[in-house]
């Protein structure tokens, strides 16, 4: 199943025709085995030994690292930093940072409360301070990290921001 726009919608608003055409090309590519199905990368949601191993692989990789943080609001200087996510396409790690409660996850412990918490912290710090980083909203994410940790991301590591790029 490949979801797309209804053709009648595109007749009413022709600006959406290229979107529907892209969807149809993807459907055809999948049907004729010319397009591979998306395969999710391995990811770890628990700050455990598997997360430690994944972070070490991310550090050794020559790939850029995508970074996304989640806070409990929209104010990066004051809202709680809840999660730091890192991915290099092959490995993805989502690290709980400060303790928080959510409807979906319930009560989540802070990173320091886990057996491998300190080691994971040091690895995350090394990734953020040494790798080339791609953000979805880097200004928010970097402010959150700077205001709530001792991690400092060098300007030269901040190589791309999808939120800024979409406006250019």
Secondary structure, DSSP 4 states (H G I P E B T S, - for coil): ------HHHHHH-GGGHHHHHHHHHHHHHHHTTSSPPP-PPEEE-SSSHHHHHHHHHHHH--S-EEEEEEESSS-TTTS-EEEEEEE-SSEEEEEE-S-EEETTTEEE--GGGSTTHHHHHHHHHHHHHHS-EEESSHHHHHHHHHHHSS----GGGEEEEHHHHTT-
